């Protein structure tokens, strides 16, 4: 059953076995699993069934530092389906090394093992509609070249791993029929929660209080799961703690700390010999229809030996502002940049002034070169448009992005790296309040010198590993250390703000994601990750959600 809480005639108190806050991928997965087991589940979504700018504004933070971090509301959505309505669909598992104790990174310790999570990957992939549990190219893409580039003998880099992509699945739309048909489930949207309720001086859960159409309603339950994202989970815990003064998960001032994103950006370039099969660089379809793509991974052996962190590199398309790429698609994108959303236009043309100044002949010749690319490549540009329409716009399983093959066989390197857990990197409540009266967050994201060193050294290890292959070469330039220190997150992955740990001195919740000191309040999503790994967190979030659902079913 799906109910618009703002329009329905609701009593002041509604009871359930369990209340789940947030209807993103994690919340919907938990709700279906628990309701399917016969538990009376209430799933509360703060937003509506359609995007609303007014509702989305609730996510805005009071202050974000550094400014380059980006607006925190850009990559998440307040509504049924949550951020799955805008995600790219990338699914990558965490590996055994992510769960190991790594003494060279402070606070990098999980209270659970790789095996505790990995056994849930197949069902997590099924929920995400991302295909089989096959992340080795030779298994996922039978009959195709396994490695990104042949001839690399070093064990310091892994070249035969792939990432899998969901449709991308909008969980709200994809699971709408199942949500409506489940007799033990009630999903209320337009039902923002303002406080987690407890009993016995905060010792156990009692439900939640929501502010709906100007009324205060209580959803009473002995168990509450907070599954509203790394930022909103921290905000709700801090707000509830402040309202009750009961130390709700924050007796040691740990809620909101250890905030992690991924170190991202473009550093250096990768060049292939011209006879390297382009299918190694592009997306490919697995037999089950899933899109897959290879990447370069700093091997676990190299990470352990050199005290480094998780790191992957991907060939990206040529710099859009440089007409030297001779690509009509990129030049067309550059010339129409004024019609692109401002945030994305700034990213795409951040080096435009430098490129124009350095181009022989000045600005006029620079623009003329882009126009020549478009005119000379008009047939190719038309073909690209038809290809994009068929495989992205009209297809149910959408091409994740476009890999544009460069005639020079040289590509910028897209970097995605892990940062160490840092207690000084945090989110906290500010003084400004949103339209519902809740205090907005202040985001203070911080990296360390050790993060920058590990990123630079990890790239050097990969560079040396491929140097003798004869098929691939990596150029990192002369300012690698400076560039590594400037990496910033896109801002889409909010990790670690209410981490799980073995004891209350190190985290907010235990190995079963239950709050220390408050029985019956559980946390779900990337907020509980002690470390970020290099991988997009969605697949691991879903696996942990399935693990939590099993625990809640077995411990009713």
RAFEN-V962290 format. One record per backbone hydrogen bond with DSSP energy under -1.0 kcal/mol. NH is the residue of the N-H (numbers start at 1). CO is the residue of the C=O. E is the energy in kcal/mol with one decimal. If there is no record, write none. Layout:
nh | co | e
NH | CO | E
NH | CO | E
//
This chain:
nh | co | e
3 | 187 | -3.4
5 | 3 | -1.0
5 | 189 | -2.4
7 | 4 | -1.5
8 | 4 | -1.9
10 | 8 | -1.1
14 | 218 | -2.6
16 | 220 | -2.0
17 | 40 | -2.0
18 | 40 | -1.8
19 | 223 | -2.2
20 | 42 | -2.9
21 | 225 | -2.9
22 | 44 | -3.2
28 | 24 | -2.7
29 | 25 | -2.0
30 | 26 | -2.6
31 | 27 | -2.5
32 | 28 | -2.5
33 | 29 | -2.2
34 | 30 | -2.7
35 | 31 | -2.7
36 | 32 | -1.7
38 | 35 | -1.9
39 | 34 | -1.9
41 | 184 | -2.9
42 | 18 | -2.3
43 | 186 | -2.8
44 | 20 | -3.0
45 | 188 | -2.9
56 | 52 | -2.9
57 | 53 | -1.7
58 | 55 | -1.5
59 | 56 | -1.8
60 | 57 | -1.3
62 | 441 | -2.9
65 | 443 | -2.5
69 | 66 | -1.8
70 | 67 | -1.6
74 | 71 | -1.4
80 | 48 | -2.5
81 | 23 | -1.8
82 | 79 | -2.7
84 | 81 | -1.7
85 | 82 | -1.7
86 | 83 | -1.7
91 | 164 | -3.3
98 | 95 | -1.5
99 | 96 | -1.3
102 | 108 | -1.3
105 | 102 | -2.4
108 | 105 | -1.7
109 | 107 | -1.6
117 | 114 | -1.2
118 | 114 | -3.1
119 | 115 | -1.1
120 | 117 | -2.1
121 | 118 | -1.7
124 | 120 | -2.1
125 | 121 | -2.8
126 | 122 | -1.7
127 | 123 | -2.3
128 | 124 | -2.0
130 | 125 | -2.5
134 | 132 | -1.9
137 | 160 | -3.6
139 | 136 | -1.2
140 | 136 | -3.0
141 | 137 | -2.6
144 | 141 | -2.0
148 | 159 | -1.6
158 | 297 | -2.9
162 | 135 | -2.0
163 | 293 | -2.3
164 | 91 | -1.9
165 | 291 | -1.7
166 | 89 | -2.8
174 | 170 | -3.1
175 | 171 | -1.9
176 | 173 | -1.1
179 | 175 | -2.5
180 | 176 | -2.3
181 | 177 | -2.1
182 | 178 | -1.3
185 | 182 | -1.4
186 | 41 | -2.2
187 | 1 | -3.1
188 | 43 | -2.6
189 | 3 | -2.5
190 | 47 | -2.9
191 | 45 | -2.8
194 | 209 | -2.7
195 | 209 | -1.5
197 | 207 | -2.8
199 | 204 | -2.7
203 | 200 | -1.1
204 | 199 | -1.6
205 | 519 | -2.5
206 | 197 | -2.7
207 | 197 | -1.1
208 | 219 | -2.1
209 | 195 | -2.9
210 | 217 | -2.8
211 | 192 | -2.3
212 | 215 | -2.8
215 | 212 | -2.4
217 | 210 | -2.7
218 | 12 | -2.7
219 | 208 | -2.6
220 | 14 | -2.3
224 | 520 | -3.0
225 | 19 | -3.0
226 | 522 | -2.9
227 | 21 | -2.4
233 | 229 | -2.4
235 | 231 | -2.3
236 | 232 | -2.7
237 | 233 | -2.4
238 | 234 | -2.5
239 | 235 | -2.6
240 | 236 | -2.6
241 | 237 | -2.4
242 | 238 | -2.3
243 | 239 | -2.3
244 | 240 | -2.2
245 | 241 | -2.3
249 | 247 | -1.4
253 | 250 | -1.7
256 | 497 | -3.6
257 | 254 | -1.7
259 | 425 | -2.7
260 | 495 | -2.8
263 | 417 | -2.2
265 | 415 | -1.2
267 | 413 | -1.8
269 | 475 | -2.3
270 | 411 | -3.2
271 | 473 | -3.2
272 | 409 | -2.7
273 | 471 | -2.3
276 | 273 | -2.0
280 | 277 | -2.0
281 | 278 | -1.4
282 | 278 | -1.8
284 | 292 | -2.4
286 | 290 | -2.9
289 | 286 | -2.6
292 | 284 | -2.8
293 | 163 | -1.5
295 | 161 | -1.1
296 | 313 | -2.7
297 | 158 | -2.2
298 | 311 | -2.3
299 | 156 | -2.1
303 | 299 | -2.3
304 | 300 | -2.5
305 | 301 | -2.4
306 | 302 | -2.5
308 | 303 | -2.2
312 | 416 | -2.2
313 | 296 | -2.5
314 | 414 | -2.0
316 | 412 | -2.8
322 | 319 | -1.5
325 | 322 | -1.8
326 | 323 | -1.9
331 | 327 | -2.3
332 | 328 | -2.2
333 | 329 | -2.3
334 | 330 | -2.3
335 | 331 | -2.5
336 | 332 | -1.3
337 | 334 | -1.6
339 | 336 | -2.1
340 | 337 | -1.7
345 | 341 | -2.5
346 | 342 | -2.4
347 | 343 | -1.5
348 | 344 | -2.6
349 | 345 | -1.8
352 | 349 | -1.7
355 | 351 | -2.5
356 | 352 | -2.6
357 | 353 | -2.3
358 | 354 | -2.1
362 | 359 | -1.9
366 | 362 | -1.8
367 | 363 | -2.5
368 | 364 | -2.1
369 | 365 | -2.2
370 | 366 | -1.5
371 | 367 | -2.3
372 | 368 | -2.6
373 | 369 | -1.9
374 | 370 | -1.8
375 | 371 | -2.8
376 | 372 | -3.0
377 | 373 | -1.7
378 | 375 | -1.4
381 | 377 | -2.9
382 | 378 | -2.6
383 | 379 | -2.4
384 | 380 | -2.4
385 | 381 | -2.2
386 | 382 | -2.1
387 | 383 | -2.5
388 | 384 | -3.0
389 | 385 | -2.3
390 | 386 | -2.4
391 | 387 | -2.7
392 | 388 | -1.9
393 | 388 | -1.8
394 | 389 | -2.5
398 | 167 | -3.0
399 | 391 | -2.5
409 | 406 | -2.2
411 | 270 | -2.9
413 | 268 | -1.7
414 | 314 | -3.2
415 | 265 | -3.4
416 | 312 | -2.0
417 | 263 | -2.2
418 | 310 | -2.5
425 | 422 | -1.8
426 | 444 | -2.1
427 | 256 | -1.8
428 | 442 | -2.0
430 | 440 | -3.4
434 | 438 | -2.9
437 | 434 | -1.8
440 | 432 | -3.2
442 | 428 | -3.2
443 | 63 | -3.1
444 | 426 | -2.8
445 | 65 | -2.6
452 | 448 | -1.7
453 | 449 | -2.5
454 | 450 | -2.5
455 | 451 | -2.1
456 | 452 | -2.3
457 | 453 | -2.8
458 | 454 | -2.3
459 | 455 | -1.8
460 | 456 | -1.8
461 | 457 | -2.3
462 | 458 | -1.9
463 | 459 | -2.5
464 | 460 | -2.5
465 | 461 | -2.0
466 | 462 | -1.5
469 | 466 | -1.7
473 | 271 | -2.6
475 | 269 | -2.6
483 | 479 | -2.8
484 | 480 | -2.8
485 | 481 | -1.4
486 | 483 | -1.1
495 | 260 | -2.3
496 | 526 | -2.4
498 | 527 | -2.7
500 | 528 | -2.4
501 | 509 | -2.3
506 | 503 | -1.9
508 | 499 | -2.6
509 | 499 | -1.7
510 | 514 | -2.4
513 | 510 | -2.4
515 | 521 | -3.1
516 | 508 | -2.1
518 | 515 | -1.1
519 | 203 | -2.9
521 | 518 | -1.2
522 | 224 | -3.3
523 | 513 | -2.5
524 | 226 | -2.3
528 | 525 | -1.7
529 | 526 | -1.4
541 | 537 | -2.6
542 | 538 | -2.4
543 | 539 | -2.1
544 | 540 | -2.6
545 | 541 | -2.1
546 | 542 | -2.3
547 | 543 | -2.0
548 | 544 | -2.6
549 | 545 | -2.6
550 | 546 | -2.0
551 | 547 | -2.0
552 | 548 | -2.6
553 | 549 | -2.2
554 | 550 | -2.1
555 | 551 | -1.2
//
